[in-house]
Amino acid sequence: TLDRSSAASDVYKRQLLESLETQNVISLLQFLLTPHVDHYLIHVLKSPIFSFDDIALKVFINRGDRSIWSMLIEAQGSDQSNSLADFDDAARCLSRWIKYADTLPAHDLLDMIYGDSDLINRYTGQALPDLAERVRSNLLAFLEYSLDFSAGRYPSLGRFLENIRLLCAEARSGPEEGLQSLSLNAVRIMTIHGAKGLEAPVVFLSLIHISEPTRQEAIS
């Protein structure tokens, strides 16, 4: 029996994962696993978690072959005043979270990040008044999603991010997966796997009367 609630749940998860605030937090988690990938760190520094603007980030333009993270770490260990001093607090927070990224389950790590950075209040404080409650709900829902993820069977950050990647890839894999297509008045050609959890008033199963030849038939 197909379950409509399953499809609705998948749509909700994709909407949640595609929201701007959730994408920012996902970028943070990706940075914690791969700190020398600059575009993740830039995304994090510009987000409401740290709120650096483009002018402040210009200091990283002439970095040569160094990653932004290596520059921040080097600047942290320097006793001399430097142009990266404004990033010291951010570097200390990120260093602390990186330390736990390989050891804590995804939910526990997120819970630490939310608490250390006062994340929800930072985001709602910068959101438009009519969007603030939705932003708060999305951030709390993402934290809850990390707790429910695979019923705790694969709690590592790497597995959590891989699950998110696969879910987002599935959403982009075909027109039948999108939110709009659920109510589209059209014929949809789908695999059995793609149709799992969906319902339709009329369903055609093609070629089900054809079976694979047995080994003996194939030989003969």
Secondary structure, 3 states (H helix, E strand, C coil): CCCHHHHHHHHHHHHHHHCHHHHHHHHHHHHHHCCCCHHHHHHHHHCCCCCCCHHHHHHHCCCCCCCHHHHHHHHHCCCCCCCCHHHHHHHHHHHHHHHHHCCCCHHHHHHHHHHHHCHHHHHHHHCCCCCHHHHHHHHHHHHHHHHHHHHHCCCCHHHHHHHHHHHHHHHHCCHHHCCHHHHCCCCCCCCHHHHCCCCCCCCCCCCCCCCCCCHHHHHC
